Amino acid sequence: MSQTSFSIAYDGPAVESGSMDVRDLAPALLALGQLFDAANSVLNDERTTISVNVQATSQGSFEVALDVVQGMGSQLVSIFSGETVTAALQLKELVLVGGSAGVGGLIWLVKTLRGHSPKEVAKTADEEVVRVTHESGTIEVPVALLRLYGDLAVRHALERLVKEPLSKEGIDAFEVREEGVSVESVSVQESDYFSKPETADDIVLKNKHTAAYSIVSLAFKEDNKWRLHDGSAAVSALIADDGFLRRVDSNQVAFAKGDILICEVETIQRRDGEFLKAEHTVAKVIEHRAALRQLDLPVESGRAIASEPM
């Protein structure tokens, strides 16, 4: 069995008491397990299994101590077959804390490259190391580390471990610690670097069409995403028609229950792991059709027919 230990901590006003909302912590811990699963899959294929076990918590900033345990049986099979296996300690160094010679792990590399793709990757005399050119200079990193950086499953798990908790009010730092000493950290200002990168393959379909929506709720924030209903389901749509928004802001347009918007819409479907995610943008509001306020009645000689009193 290959085993190593470390701890992670979130810091900030929201966790000064040593407690953390389970709705924030649980997804982060699941993401940590998924991060090591994905890294193990990239570097060891299916030759080993791995688990991340929670040990305890400590006061101050919220801290969780963890063990990374790698199955021994699979390692023995790999050893006797002549295959190289990246052990738990190496995985921890590659993913979180880095190794020797001033080269960090995946978190360090994401911060160094600011989440961007390298400008150039070149071979070196050492076949296990590559030279990476980025916006601010050149670094040499293990091939295995660059493989992790380019894996979408690894990056998605890292996003949920680091960026998502730091987007919560009152949580402003993430740390990896060994024996109580911080060995890697991410500030809230650096958290955007940890967004999962989009690739051209993420976009499955783009579609422009005309659609009619009823209004569920309006949003007057910067993102201008309104909740609309297309007759079968509610959707969140970005309103990108600036002229229409100006008329709304200046009270030239008023809404009532039952109003309909006829819109030019662009829908983009993206691959999000195993699922599809749809994004809707209203490029132009063609017509604002008010709800019916009065029934249309038949007329006779220029006047509406009224029923005779009984």
C-alpha positions in Angstrom: 0.0 0.0 0.0 1.3 3.5 -0.9 0.1 6.2 1.4 0.8 9.9 2.1 -0.8 12.6 4.2 -1.5 16.3 3.9 -4.2 18.8 4.9 -6.2 21.5 3.2 -7.6 24.6 4.7 -10.0 27.4 3.8 -9.5 30.8 5.5 -11.5 34.0 5.8 -14.1 35.7 8.0 -16.8 33.0 7.2 -14.6 30.2 8.7 -12.8 32.0 11.6 -14.8 29.9 14.1 -13.3 26.7 12.7 -16.6 25.6 11.1 -17.7 25.7 7.4 -21.1 25.3 5.8 -21.5 21.7 4.7 -23.0 22.9 1.4 -19.6 24.4 0.6 -17.3 21.8 2.2 -19.0 18.6 0.9 -18.6 19.5 -2.8 -15.0 20.6 -2.2 -14.1 17.3 -0.5 -15.8 15.3 -3.3 -13.8 17.4 -5.8 -10.6 16.6 -4.0 -11.3 12.9 -4.3 -12.2 13.3 -7.9 -9.0 15.3 -8.5 -6.9 12.4 -7.3 -9.0 9.9 -9.2 -8.5 11.9 -12.4 -4.8 12.4 -11.8 -4.3 8.7 -11.0 -6.2 7.8 -14.2 -4.0 10.1 -16.3 -0.7 8.9 -15.0 -1.5 5.2 -14.0 -4.3 4.4 -16.3 -6.4 1.6 -14.7 -3.4 0.0 -13.0 -4.0 1.3 -9.5 -7.0 2.4 -7.4 -6.8 5.4 -5.0 -8.9 6.8 -2.1 -8.8 10.0 -0.1 -9.8 9.6 3.5 -10.7 12.4 5.9 -8.9 12.2 9.3 -9.9 15.2 11.5 -10.5 18.9 11.7 -8.7 21.7 13.6 -9.7 25.1 14.9 -8.8 28.5 13.4 -9.2 28.5 9.7 -11.2 25.4 8.6 -8.8 22.6 8.1 -9.2 19.0 7.0 -6.5 16.4 7.3 -6.5 13.7 4.6 -4.7 10.4 3.7 -4.2 9.4 0.1 -4.1 5.6 -0.1 -3.2 3.7 -3.2 -4.1 0.0 -3.6 -1.0 -2.3 -3.2 -2.2 -5.3 -5.3 -2.5 -3.3 -8.5 1.0 -1.9 -7.9 2.5 -5.3 -7.5 1.0 -6.4 -10.8 2.5 -3.3 -12.4 5.9 -3.9 -10.9 6.1 -7.5 -12.2 4.9 -6.4 -15.6 7.7 -3.8 -15.9 5.3 -0.8 -15.9 6.0 2.3 -14.0 3.4 3.4 -11.4 3.2 7.0 -10.0 2.8 6.3 -6.3 0.6 8.3 -3.8 3.5 10.5 -2.6 4.4 11.4 -6.2 0.7 12.1 -7.0 0.5 14.4 -4.0 3.6 16.3 -5.1 2.4 16.6 -8.7 -1.1 17.6 -7.8 -0.6 19.8 -4.7 2.7 20.5 -3.2 5.4 20.2 -5.8 8.8 18.5 -5.6 12.4 19.6 -5.5 14.4 22.1 -7.5 11.8 24.8 -7.1 9.2 23.2 -9.3 5.7 23.2 -7.8 2.7 21.0 -8.4 -0.4 21.5 -10.4 -1.7 24.4 -8.3 1.7 26.2 -8.8 1.6 25.6 -12.5 -2.0 27.0 -12.9 -0.9 30.1 -11.0 2.3 30.5 -13.1 0.4 30.1 -16.4 -2.6 32.0 -15.1 -4.8 29.2 -16.4 -3.8 29.9 -20.0 -2.4 27.4 -22.5 1.4 27.5 -23.0 2.7 29.5 -25.9 5.2 26.8 -26.7 6.3 23.4 -25.3 9.7 22.0 -26.2 11.7 18.9 -25.4 14.8 19.0 -23.2 17.8 16.6 -22.8 15.8 14.9 -20.1 12.9 13.0 -21.7 10.9 13.3 -18.5 11.0 17.1 -18.6 9.7 19.7 -21.0 10.4 23.4 -21.4 7.2 25.6 -21.3 7.1 29.1 -22.6 4.4 31.3 -21.2 3.4 35.0 -21.1 6.0 35.9 -18.5 8.9 33.6 -19.3 10.1 30.0 -19.5 10.0 27.1 -17.0 10.9 23.5 -17.1 8.4 21.0 -15.7 7.9 17.3 -15.6 6.0 15.8 -18.5 3.6 14.2 -16.0 2.7 17.6 -14.6 2.0 19.1 -18.0 -0.3 16.1 -18.8 -2.3 16.8 -15.6 -2.5 20.5 -16.6 -4.0 19.6 -20.0 -6.5 17.0 -18.7 -10.1 18.5 -18.6 -11.3 16.1 -15.8 -8.3 17.1 -13.6 -8.9 20.8 -14.3 -12.6 20.5 -13.6 -12.1 18.9 -10.3 -9.4 21.5 -9.4 -11.9 24.2 -10.2 -14.5 22.8 -7.8 -11.9 22.4 -5.1 -10.3 25.8 -5.3 -12.4 28.4 -7.3 -15.9 27.5 -6.2 -15.3 27.7 -2.5 -13.4 31.0 -2.9 -16.4 32.5 -4.8 -18.4 32.2 -1.5 -18.8 35.3 0.7 -16.2 35.3 3.6 -13.9 32.6 2.2 -10.8 34.3 0.8 -7.9 31.8 0.8 -7.2 28.1 0.1 -4.1 26.4 1.5 -2.4 23.0 1.3 -0.4 22.2 4.5 2.1 19.6 5.6 2.7 19.2 9.4 0.9 22.4 10.0 3.0 24.5 7.6 1.5 26.1 4.5 3.2 24.7 1.3 0.8 26.0 -1.3 -1.9 28.6 -1.3 -4.4 30.4 -3.5 -5.9 33.8 -2.8 -9.3 34.9 -3.9 -7.7 37.2 -6.4 -6.0 34.2 -8.0 -9.1 32.0 -8.1 -10.2 32.8 -11.7 -7.0 31.1 -12.9 -8.6 27.9 -11.8 -11.6 28.0 -14.2 -11.7 24.9 -16.3 -10.5 25.8 -19.8 -12.9 25.7 -22.6 -12.0 24.0 -25.9 -13.5 24.1 -29.3 -14.7 20.5 -28.7 -16.8 21.8 -25.8 -19.2 23.4 -28.2 -21.5 20.8 -29.7 -24.1 22.9 -31.5 -24.8 26.6 -32.2 -28.3 27.5 -33.3 -29.9 30.8 -34.2 -33.7 30.9 -34.3 -36.8 33.0 -33.5 -38.7 32.1 -30.3 -41.6 33.3 -28.2 -41.2 33.5 -24.4 -43.3 34.5 -21.5 -41.5 36.3 -18.7 -40.9 34.4 -15.4 -38.6 37.0 -13.7 -36.5 40.0 -14.7 -32.9 40.7 -13.7 -31.4 44.2 -13.6 -27.9 43.1 -12.6 -24.8 43.3 -14.7 -25.3 39.9 -16.3 -28.9 40.7 -17.5 -30.0 37.1 -17.3 -33.8 36.8 -17.3 -35.9 33.8 -16.5 -38.1 33.0 -19.5 -40.5 30.2 -20.4 -40.8 28.8 -23.9 -44.1 26.9 -23.3 -42.4 23.7 -22.3 -39.6 24.7 -19.8 -38.1 27.7 -18.1 -34.7 28.9 -19.4 -32.2 31.5 -18.2 -31.4 33.8 -21.1 -28.8 36.6 -21.4 -30.6 39.8 -22.8 -28.0 41.2 -25.2 -30.4 43.7 -27.0 -29.0 47.0 -25.6 -31.7 49.1 -27.2 -34.4 47.1 -25.6 -32.6 47.2 -22.2 -32.4 51.0 -22.4 -36.1 51.3 -23.1 -36.7 49.1 -20.0 -34.4 51.1 -17.9 -36.1 54.4 -18.9 -39.6 52.9 -18.2 -40.6 53.1 -21.8 -41.4 49.4 -21.6 -43.6 48.0 -18.8 -44.5 44.3 -18.2 -47.5 42.5 -17.0 -48.4 38.9 -16.4 -49.0 37.1 -19.6 -46.8 39.4 -21.8 -44.9 37.7 -24.6 -41.5 38.5 -26.1 -40.8 37.5 -29.7 -37.0 37.2 -29.9 -34.1 36.4 -32.1 -32.2 33.8 -30.0 -28.8 32.1 -30.2 -28.5 28.8 -28.3 -25.1 27.2 -27.7 -25.0 23.7 -26.4 -21.7 22.7 -24.7 -20.4 19.4 -23.4 -20.0 19.6 -19.6 -18.5 16.3 -18.5 -21.1 13.6 -19.3 -23.9 16.1 -19.8 -24.9 18.9 -22.2 -25.4 22.5 -21.0 -27.4 25.0 -23.0 -26.7 28.8 -23.0 -29.4 31.1 -24.4 -28.7 34.7 -25.6 -31.5 37.0 -26.8 -29.8 39.0 -29.5 -32.8 41.1 -30.3 -36.3 41.5 -29.0 -38.4 41.7 -32.2 -41.7 42.4 -30.5 -43.2 42.9 -27.0 -46.7 41.5 -27.2 -48.9 42.6 -24.3 -51.3 40.2 -22.7 -54.9 40.4 -23.7 -56.8 42.8 -21.4 -60.3 42.5 -22.9 -62.1 39.9 -25.0 -62.8 40.6 -28.6 -66.6 40.7 -29.0 -68.6 40.7 -32.3 -69.9 44.1 -33.4 -73.1 45.2 -35.1 -73.5 48.6 -36.7 -70.3 49.9 -35.1 -71.2 48.8 -31.6 -70.6 45.7 -29.5 -73.5 43.3 -29.0 -74.6 43.2 -25.4 -76.7 40.4 -24.0 -80.3 41.3 -23.2 -81.3 41.3 -19.5 -83.3 38.3 -18.4 
